[in-house]
Amino acid sequence: MTAFFAVAGLLAALLGLTAPAQADSARQLKVTTYNIYQGAPLTPLLTAPTLPELIRRAGIAYDQMVATDFPSRARAIAKLFRREKPEVVGLQEVALWKKGPLTGSLTTTYDFLDILLRELRAVGLHYRAAAIDTTFSATLPISATERASFTDRDVILTKDRLPVTHAQSHLYTARLVVTTPAGLTFTIPRGWSAVDVGLGHKPKAGPKTNDQSHTVRVATTHLEPTAASIRNAQGNELHTALAQSPYPVIAVGDFNSLPTDATGPYGTFTSGGYDDAWRAVHGPGGGFTARQDPDLRNLPSKLDHRIDYVFYQPSRLSAVAAEVIGDRPNERTPNGLWPSDHAGLAVTLRLRQC
């Protein structure tokens, strides 16, 4: 009997009976969304009553960014990615910090993108920044002798050997404008990026081309957190823009919208041809991704709501698996920091047969 099953297994392999499983695997894509936290909250700057107080708060924000130790957090995130091995990653709050004298040039002190890519390479993972949208940027004094600049970015990372075309980045027309009590006006743009990804085959020598029957468009965004009307308009802009895609669409990111937000971005997407991957796999409970304390040292975890999503078009894709990452105490850094104030979400999606 043992010999019979051994021969049967060999015949099945020779006849290609395992091909459907291999083909099914070739139609899958693992994506992750992760707001990696810029290192400090900046909203207190917008309520500073005087310029000296604004400078004091800016100095506190810069010092807190240093204390939340992104190099250490990047190593923790790299370990998560080594375990999950996502092929496409949507990142938010990929900060670029610079510092220098009040009247001199600024020097980069923390480039979150370069730091993370270096830590990923250190654990054997090779990604490239396939699309970057640069949104808000500002420079302020942080003391009587120094000033610092902050630039916010959203980034799509893709594995090096993954075929990628049509990278694009855009800013939303809807943007928040804030005049502080100290008399300064800040315009806070936000945006989105997207790439077209080929599934199930390795790129050949020469120009990269995608088999259109195995191509998906992956977009990432970070919508306005403080003003619902601006956030809702941005969500509508994104939904409208992605409707032009000739390929199945996956939209990931920090949407700052609860699952109960029927008139906001969550409702825009889930009533407009998309499904929520976590809900599709696990139902409406759990899946919390926000939010830890700003210093990242709270214990136990304070994650208690969902605002980070992987949305997909169920007519063309199906959700196979979904897992929250970066939410367990043993995933913190050796000095006790959570990898971010958000958790990430890793989702495996399968392209439906036409």
C-alpha positions in Angstrom: 0.0 0.0 0.0 2.9 2.4 0.8 4.5 1.6 -2.5 1.2 2.3 -4.3 0.8 5.8 -2.8 4.5 6.6 -3.5 4.0 5.6 -7.2 0.7 7.5 -7.3 2.4 10.6 -6.0 5.1 10.3 -8.6 2.6 9.9 -11.4 0.6 12.9 -10.2 3.8 15.1 -10.3 4.8 13.8 -13.7 1.3 14.5 -15.1 1.3 18.0 -13.7 -1.6 17.5 -11.3 0.1 19.9 -8.9 0.0 22.7 -11.4 -3.3 24.3 -10.2 -1.8 24.8 -6.8 1.3 26.4 -8.3 -0.7 28.5 -10.6 -2.9 29.6 -7.7 0.2 30.7 -5.8 1.4 32.6 -8.8 -1.7 34.7 -8.7 -1.2 35.8 -5.1 0.3 39.0 -3.7 1.2 39.9 -0.1 0.8 43.5 0.8 1.5 45.4 4.0 0.4 48.8 5.2 2.4 50.5 8.0 2.3 54.0 9.4 5.8 54.0 10.9 5.4 57.2 12.9 7.3 60.4 12.3 8.7 60.2 15.9 6.7 63.0 17.6 3.3 64.6 17.4 3.3 68.0 15.6 -0.2 69.2 16.3 0.8 71.0 19.5 2.8 73.4 17.3 -0.5 74.5 15.6 -1.9 75.7 18.9 1.1 77.6 20.3 -0.1 81.0 21.5 3.2 82.9 20.9 6.3 82.5 18.7 8.5 81.8 21.7 6.1 79.0 22.7 6.1 77.7 19.2 9.9 77.5 19.2 9.8 75.7 22.6 7.3 73.2 21.4 9.2 72.6 18.1 12.3 71.9 20.2 10.4 69.4 22.3 9.1 67.7 19.2 12.6 67.3 17.8 13.9 65.9 21.0 11.1 63.5 21.3 11.7 62.3 17.7 15.3 61.5 18.7 14.1 59.7 21.9 11.7 57.5 20.0 14.8 56.1 18.2 13.8 55.3 14.7 17.0 53.3 14.0 16.0 50.9 16.7 12.4 50.8 15.6 13.5 50.2 12.0 15.3 47.1 13.1 12.1 45.9 14.8 10.1 46.6 11.7 12.7 44.8 9.5 12.3 41.7 11.7 8.5 41.8 11.1 9.0 42.1 7.4 11.5 39.2 7.4 8.8 37.1 9.0 5.9 38.2 6.8 7.9 38.8 3.5 5.5 41.2 1.9 6.0 41.9 -1.8 4.6 45.4 -1.7 4.6 47.7 1.3 2.7 51.0 1.7 4.4 53.2 4.3 3.2 56.4 5.8 5.0 59.1 7.9 8.3 58.2 6.3 9.9 61.3 7.9 13.0 63.2 6.7 14.5 65.4 9.5 17.3 67.9 9.1 19.0 70.3 11.6 21.4 73.2 11.6 22.2 76.7 12.8 19.7 79.4 12.5 21.4 81.1 9.5 23.4 78.2 8.0 22.6 75.1 6.0 20.8 72.1 7.3 22.1 68.6 7.5 20.1 65.4 7.3 19.9 63.8 10.8 17.2 61.1 10.3 16.1 59.9 6.9 13.5 57.3 7.8 13.5 55.8 4.3 17.3 55.3 4.1 17.4 53.9 7.6 14.6 51.4 7.0 16.0 50.2 3.7 19.4 49.7 5.4 17.9 47.6 8.2 15.9 45.5 5.7 19.1 44.7 3.8 20.7 43.8 7.1 18.1 41.0 7.5 18.4 39.8 3.9 15.5 41.7 2.4 16.0 43.8 -0.7 13.3 46.4 -1.4 13.3 49.6 -3.5 11.3 52.7 -3.2 9.1 52.4 -6.2 7.0 55.5 -5.6 7.3 58.4 -3.2 4.9 61.3 -2.6 6.3 64.2 -0.6 3.6 66.1 1.2 4.1 68.5 4.1 7.4 70.2 4.8 8.3 73.0 7.2 11.4 74.6 8.8 11.3 76.2 12.3 13.7 77.3 15.0 14.0 74.7 17.8 16.1 76.8 20.1 17.9 80.2 20.2 20.7 78.8 18.1 19.3 76.0 15.9 16.5 75.3 13.5 15.1 72.0 12.1 13.1 70.9 9.1 10.6 68.1 8.8 9.4 66.6 5.6 6.6 64.0 5.4 6.4 61.3 2.8 4.3 58.2 1.8 6.3 55.5 0.1 5.6 52.3 -1.8 8.3 49.7 -1.3 8.5 46.7 -3.7 10.7 43.7 -3.7 13.7 44.1 -6.0 12.7 41.4 -8.5 9.0 42.3 -8.6 8.0 43.7 -12.0 6.8 47.3 -11.5 5.5 49.9 -14.0 3.6 53.1 -14.1 4.8 54.6 -10.7 2.8 57.7 -10.0 2.4 60.2 -7.1 -0.1 63.0 -6.6 -1.2 65.6 -4.1 -4.8 66.0 -3.2 -6.6 69.2 -4.2 -8.3 69.2 -0.7 -5.8 70.3 1.9 -5.9 71.7 5.4 -4.9 75.3 6.0 -4.2 76.3 9.6 -3.4 79.7 11.0 -1.9 79.4 14.5 -2.6 81.7 17.4 1.0 82.9 17.0 0.1 84.2 13.5 1.8 81.6 11.3 -0.2 79.9 8.5 0.5 76.3 7.5 -0.8 74.5 4.5 -0.8 70.8 5.0 -1.0 68.8 1.8 -1.5 65.1 1.6 -1.3 62.7 -1.3 -1.2 59.2 -2.7 1.1 57.0 -4.8 0.5 53.9 -6.9 2.4 51.3 -8.9 1.3 48.5 -11.3 2.7 45.2 -10.1 3.1 42.0 -12.2 2.3 38.8 -10.4 3.7 35.3 -10.7 6.7 35.7 -12.9 10.2 37.0 -12.7 11.4 39.9 -14.9 13.5 39.0 -17.9 16.5 40.9 -19.2 15.7 44.2 -20.8 12.7 46.6 -20.2 10.3 45.5 -17.5 6.9 44.5 -18.9 3.9 43.2 -17.1 1.5 40.5 -18.3 -1.7 42.6 -18.1 -3.8 39.5 -17.1 -1.6 39.2 -14.0 -1.2 42.9 -13.1 -2.7 44.8 -10.1 -2.5 48.5 -9.1 -1.4 49.1 -5.5 -1.9 52.5 -4.0 -1.0 54.0 -0.6 -2.2 57.1 1.2 -2.4 58.9 4.5 -5.5 61.0 4.8 -6.0 64.1 6.9 -6.5 63.1 10.6 -7.9 66.3 12.1 -10.6 67.7 9.7 -13.3 65.3 8.6 -14.4 67.5 5.7 -10.9 67.6 4.2 -10.4 63.9 4.9 -13.7 63.0 3.2 -12.8 65.0 0.2 -9.4 63.4 -0.1 -11.0 59.9 0.2 -13.4 60.8 -2.7 -10.5 62.1 -4.8 -8.6 58.9 -4.3 -11.6 56.7 -5.0 -12.3 58.6 -8.2 -8.6 58.5 -9.4 -8.4 54.7 -8.8 -11.6 54.1 -10.8 -9.5 54.9 -13.9 -7.3 51.9 -13.4 -7.4 49.2 -16.1 -6.2 46.6 -13.5 -7.6 45.3 -10.2 -6.9 47.8 -7.4 -5.6 47.4 -3.9 -5.7 50.6 -1.8 -3.7 50.6 1.5 -2.9 53.1 4.1 -3.8 55.2 7.1 -7.3 56.4 6.2 -8.0 57.9 9.6 -11.6 56.6 9.3 -13.3 54.1 11.6 -15.4 51.2 10.2 -18.5 53.1 11.5 -17.6 56.1 9.3 -20.3 55.5 6.7 -20.0 59.0 5.2 -16.2 59.1 5.3 -13.4 57.3 3.5 -14.3 53.9 5.0 -17.8 54.2 3.6 -16.6 55.7 0.3 -14.5 52.6 -0.4 -16.7 49.8 1.1 -19.8 51.1 -0.6 -17.9 51.9 -3.8 -16.7 48.5 -5.0 -14.1 47.6 -2.4 -14.0 45.3 0.6 -12.0 45.6 3.8 -9.5 42.7 3.9 -9.5 42.3 7.7 -13.3 42.2 7.8 -13.4 39.8 4.9 -11.0 37.3 6.6 -11.8 37.8 10.3 -15.2 39.5 10.5 -15.7 43.0 12.1 -14.0 42.4 15.4 -10.4 43.0 16.3 -7.7 44.0 13.9 -6.8 47.1 16.0 -4.0 49.3 14.5 -4.1 52.6 16.5 -2.7 54.0 18.7 0.2 53.8 21.2 1.4 56.7 23.3 3.6 59.3 21.6 6.7 58.2 23.5 5.9 54.5 22.5 6.7 53.3 26.0 3.2 52.4 27.2 2.5 48.8 28.4 0.1 47.2 27.9 -0.7 48.1 24.3 -3.3 50.8 23.8 -4.3 49.7 20.3 -8.1 49.8 20.4 -9.4 50.9 17.0 -8.9 50.4 13.3 -8.0 53.2 10.9 -5.4 51.4 8.8 -6.8 49.3 5.9 -6.1 47.1 2.9 -9.1 47.7 0.6 -9.5 45.6 -2.5 -12.0 45.0 -5.3 -13.7 41.7 -4.4 -15.0 41.3 -8.0 -11.4 40.8 -9.1 -9.5 39.8 -6.0 -10.1 37.7 -2.9 -8.6 38.0 0.6 -6.7 34.9 1.7 -5.1 36.0 5.0 -4.8 39.1 7.2 -2.6 39.6 10.2 -1.9 42.6 12.4 1.9 43.1 13.0 3.9 45.1 15.5 1.2 44.8 18.2 2.8 42.2 20.5 5.1 43.1 23.5 7.8 40.8 22.2 7.9 42.8 18.9 9.1 45.9 20.7 12.7 47.2 20.6 15.2 46.0 23.2 14.8 49.4 24.9 11.0 48.9 25.2 9.7 51.0 22.3 6.8 49.9 20.1 7.9 49.7 16.5 5.4 52.6 15.8 2.4 54.2 17.4 0.4 52.2 14.8 0.4 48.5 14.1 0.8 47.3 10.6 -1.5 45.1 8.6 -0.2 42.3 6.4 -2.7 40.8 3.8 -2.4 38.1 1.2 -4.7 38.6 -1.8 -5.4 36.3 -4.7 -6.2 37.4 -8.2 -9.5 35.7 -9.3 -9.6 33.6 -12.5 -11.1 35.5 -15.4 
